[in-house]
Amino acid sequence: MVTGSDGTQYQRHRHIQLAWFAEGFDFGGYDTLLIAPTKYAAKERPNEVEMRNWATEYVQNAFVQYIKTNGVFANVTTRESDIKPGARTLRMENTIFEYEKGGGGARYWVGLYGGGQPVLKVRGHFLDSDKPMCKYEATRSGESAGARLAGAFLSDRDIQQNDINDLALDMSDFILRTQKHLPTR
């Protein structure tokens, strides 16, 4: 058990670094996953406004895109109007609590060692009505080999898009493996 930045006692997971589950919860039995707009609670730097706004929106869109592919939920949406009457719904809420857009100059000199890589830390939870069923914290920072080896020649946005896609794919896999009671990789 590890205490997360929000004080919750989490279990470690390989790709979704920290996770907590309500007793007996496994993502099963829900018709719809409603993914709320991503909140931003990290330090705001004036040179990151455009990237920060893009990343906040892209996190939500990537989660929708990737989670739809795992087949756990019949409906994955961002709009309450897309929820059918009587559908059992789980709500996913995410907050970016640490963020840096990264910098090509630093990646040129020390990118192989992680310097200049964008940083994205997301804390989220899944709610059944207002009851938390699962909480998690996940971090991504220049995850791809290309970000480390050729990061000086890639844009901050390209690297961060790959990081967010990696997080969304891992979240989709995490949901599927939990629902099917498979070991997390």
C-alpha positions as CSV (number, residue, x, y, z in Angstrom):
1,M,0.0,0.0,0.0
2,V,1.1,3.5,-0.9
3,T,-0.3,6.8,0.3
4,G,-1.2,8.9,-2.7
5,S,-0.9,12.7,-3.0
6,D,-4.6,12.9,-1.9
7,G,-4.1,10.8,1.2
8,T,-5.7,7.7,-0.2
9,Q,-4.1,4.3,0.5
10,Y,-3.5,2.9,-3.0
11,Q,-2.2,-0.4,-4.4
12,R,0.6,-0.2,-7.0
13,H,-0.2,-1.1,-10.5
14,R,2.3,-1.4,-13.3
15,H,0.8,1.1,-15.8
16,I,-1.8,2.9,-13.8
17,Q,0.7,3.6,-11.1
18,L,-1.7,3.8,-8.1
19,A,-5.2,2.4,-7.8
20,W,-7.8,2.0,-5.1
21,F,-11.1,0.0,-5.4
22,A,-14.3,0.0,-3.4
23,E,-15.0,-3.4,-1.9
24,G,-16.0,-5.8,-4.8
25,F,-15.8,-3.2,-7.6
26,D,-14.6,-4.5,-11.0
27,F,-16.2,-2.2,-13.7
28,G,-18.7,-4.9,-14.5
29,G,-22.5,-4.3,-14.7
30,Y,-22.4,-0.8,-16.2
31,D,-24.0,0.1,-19.5
32,T,-22.4,3.6,-19.9
33,L,-19.2,5.3,-19.0
34,L,-19.6,9.1,-18.9
35,I,-16.2,10.8,-19.1
36,A,-16.4,14.3,-17.6
37,P,-14.3,17.3,-18.9
38,T,-10.8,17.1,-17.5
39,K,-10.1,19.6,-14.7
40,Y,-6.8,21.4,-14.3
41,A,-5.3,22.0,-10.8
42,A,-1.5,22.2,-11.6
43,K,0.7,25.2,-11.5
44,E,-0.2,27.6,-14.3
45,R,2.8,28.9,-16.3
46,P,2.2,31.8,-18.7
47,N,4.2,30.1,-21.5
48,E,2.0,26.9,-21.3
49,V,-1.5,28.3,-21.8
50,E,-2.1,26.9,-25.3
51,M,-0.5,23.5,-24.6
52,R,-2.3,23.3,-21.2
53,N,-5.7,23.9,-22.8
54,W,-5.0,21.4,-25.6
55,A,-3.8,18.7,-23.1
56,T,-6.8,19.2,-20.8
57,E,-9.2,18.6,-23.7
58,Y,-7.1,15.9,-25.3
59,V,-7.0,13.7,-22.1
60,Q,-10.8,13.5,-22.2
61,N,-10.9,12.7,-25.9
62,A,-8.2,10.1,-25.7
63,F,-9.9,8.3,-22.8
64,V,-13.1,8.1,-24.8
65,Q,-11.3,6.9,-28.0
66,Y,-9.3,4.1,-26.2
67,I,-11.8,3.0,-23.6
68,K,-14.5,2.5,-26.4
69,T,-12.3,-0.2,-27.9
70,N,-12.2,-2.6,-24.9
71,G,-15.9,-3.5,-25.0
72,V,-16.5,-3.2,-21.3
73,F,-19.1,-0.5,-21.7
74,A,-21.8,-0.5,-24.4
75,N,-21.7,3.3,-24.4
76,V,-18.7,5.6,-23.7
77,T,-19.6,9.3,-23.9
78,T,-18.8,12.8,-22.8
79,R,-22.4,14.0,-22.9
80,E,-25.2,13.2,-20.5
81,S,-27.7,13.5,-23.3
82,D,-26.2,10.3,-24.8
83,I,-27.1,8.3,-21.8
84,K,-30.2,6.1,-22.4
85,P,-33.0,6.3,-19.7
86,G,-32.5,3.6,-17.1
87,A,-28.8,2.9,-18.1
88,R,-26.5,2.0,-15.3
89,T,-23.9,4.7,-15.5
90,L,-20.3,5.1,-14.2
91,R,-18.8,8.6,-14.3
92,M,-15.1,9.1,-14.8
93,E,-13.6,12.4,-13.5
94,N,-10.0,13.4,-14.1
95,T,-7.8,16.2,-12.8
96,I,-4.4,17.1,-14.1
97,F,-2.5,17.9,-10.9
98,E,1.0,18.3,-12.3
99,Y,1.9,19.6,-15.7
100,E,4.9,20.8,-17.7
101,K,4.9,21.2,-21.5
102,G,8.5,20.3,-21.8
103,G,11.3,22.0,-23.8
104,G,13.3,21.0,-26.9
105,G,16.5,22.6,-25.8
106,A,16.7,20.6,-22.6
107,R,15.8,17.5,-24.5
108,Y,18.6,18.2,-26.9
109,W,21.2,18.1,-24.1
110,V,19.8,15.7,-21.6
111,G,16.6,14.2,-23.2
112,L,18.0,10.7,-23.0
113,Y,17.9,11.0,-19.2
114,G,14.5,12.6,-19.1
115,G,15.4,16.3,-19.2
116,G,13.0,18.5,-21.0
117,Q,10.3,15.9,-21.3
118,P,6.7,17.0,-20.8
119,V,5.2,15.9,-17.5
120,L,1.5,14.9,-17.0
121,K,0.1,13.6,-13.7
122,V,-3.5,12.8,-13.6
123,R,-5.6,11.9,-10.6
124,G,-9.0,10.4,-11.3
125,H,-11.9,8.5,-10.0
126,F,-14.9,6.5,-11.1
127,L,-18.2,7.3,-9.4
128,D,-21.5,5.4,-9.2
129,S,-23.8,8.3,-8.5
130,D,-21.7,10.1,-5.9
131,K,-20.0,7.0,-4.5
132,P,-16.3,6.5,-5.4
133,M,-15.8,3.1,-6.8
134,C,-12.2,3.4,-8.0
135,K,-9.5,6.1,-7.7
136,Y,-6.2,6.3,-9.5
137,E,-3.1,8.4,-10.1
138,A,-1.0,8.0,-13.2
139,T,2.1,9.8,-14.5
140,R,3.5,10.1,-18.1
141,S,6.7,11.9,-19.1
142,G,8.3,11.2,-22.4
143,E,7.3,7.5,-22.4
144,S,8.3,6.6,-25.9
145,A,11.8,5.7,-27.0
146,G,11.5,8.4,-29.7
147,A,10.9,11.0,-27.0
148,R,14.1,10.0,-25.3
149,L,16.3,9.4,-28.4
150,A,15.0,12.0,-30.8
151,G,13.1,14.3,-28.5
152,A,15.1,17.3,-29.5
153,F,13.6,17.0,-32.9
154,L,10.0,16.4,-31.8
155,S,7.5,19.0,-30.7
156,D,6.3,19.2,-27.1
157,R,2.8,18.5,-28.4
158,D,3.8,15.4,-30.3
159,I,5.6,13.9,-27.3
160,Q,2.7,14.8,-25.0
161,Q,0.1,13.4,-27.4
162,N,2.0,10.1,-27.4
163,D,2.1,10.2,-23.6
164,I,-1.6,10.9,-23.3
165,N,-2.4,8.1,-25.8
166,D,-0.2,5.8,-23.8
167,L,-2.1,6.7,-20.6
168,A,-5.5,6.2,-22.3
169,L,-4.5,2.8,-23.8
170,D,-3.2,1.7,-20.4
171,M,-6.4,2.9,-18.8
172,S,-8.5,1.0,-21.3
173,D,-6.4,-2.2,-20.6
174,F,-6.6,-1.6,-16.8
175,I,-10.4,-1.4,-17.0
176,L,-10.7,-4.5,-19.1
177,R,-8.3,-6.6,-17.0
178,T,-10.0,-5.5,-13.8
179,Q,-13.4,-6.3,-15.2
180,K,-12.3,-9.7,-16.3
181,H,-10.3,-10.3,-13.1
182,L,-7.0,-10.7,-15.0
183,P,-3.7,-9.8,-13.5
184,T,-2.6,-6.3,-14.5
185,R,0.5,-6.5,-16.7
